């Protein structure tokens, strides 16, 4: 699979200076973690789930979570598990190449569900990339990760990845946050080889204080949430080789709401491309707030995003593509002859590139360039978004 693989090779050639690379479930974890992109959540109760998975793959989705936790009621869990087993069997019976399907994860409720589901899935477990682990802290996380490791060994599987969700009140509350983060760090580091990425449960954070952000606001406008995100990145996503990929929080809105504030999208990029109606559509569906939050995610050290609606996928991926300017800066910073440091004017002659301080940024940028590609010099976000939406 590859990002923007659902659009034609001709269109990709017109858009990309460097096209997104292909990857599979067997690719190195650092590649998969960076490539998750917009991870689309779906309740495991959907009766045509196998068809939904195939349809979303055709629309550019490369990772999905099939949820047995908060998205379904307590009374539906047993039926949802049975449905998952049927739907995985259907996918397996079709004999589809694994590269034609997104990376598939199951969000469980308890550690005991992991070995039980793997056993019930039988041979179709080969379609499964791993599990999403909710309400993760040191005590619950150890039980989840131990169950995953034991199941992997017992079933003779090469690798089942874990994506812990950080969303518990002890992480949010100031008096317990430092120790909770330290415990989470100890736990994920003891299973580093199977922890693919860490996800943020911002809806649960807001719930602890009876809050809910409006479509006019991003997660970073809710200061108590922004503080937790900053601390999670501080402890768990450092660029010194000890960090993990942390993904962006869910955007809850996908229908027009009554607005209090001005739209957050400038007109000029859309006028230049002759697609002002696209700007109008994005605003009408409250996606201008999503676009701002995606930019703030990356500025704050997050990569990828939890999504609950297919309309959110293409904007996330379009804003994940590395611009030609970013690529030139990163390339210049990482040139072997620059190993001793120093400072230089950027290729676009609009900024300073300082080799040693900007090196970690450049390395992350080149990893993102590998999985999401590099846009041509004259290609911008609007072009990428339009191409993705036209499929």
Helices and strands as residue ranges (DSSP letters): H 9-15, E 16-18, H 29-35, E 38-43, H 49-58, E 63-67, G 74-76, H 77-93, G 98-100, E 103-108, H 112-121, G 122-127, E 130-133, H 138-155, E 161-166, H 169-172, H 174-190, G 192-194, E 199-200, H 202-207, G 219-221, H 223-236, H 268-273, H 276-284, H 287-299, E 305-307, H 311-320, H 324-333, G 336-338, E 343-345, E 352-354, H 355-372, E 374-375, H 381-389
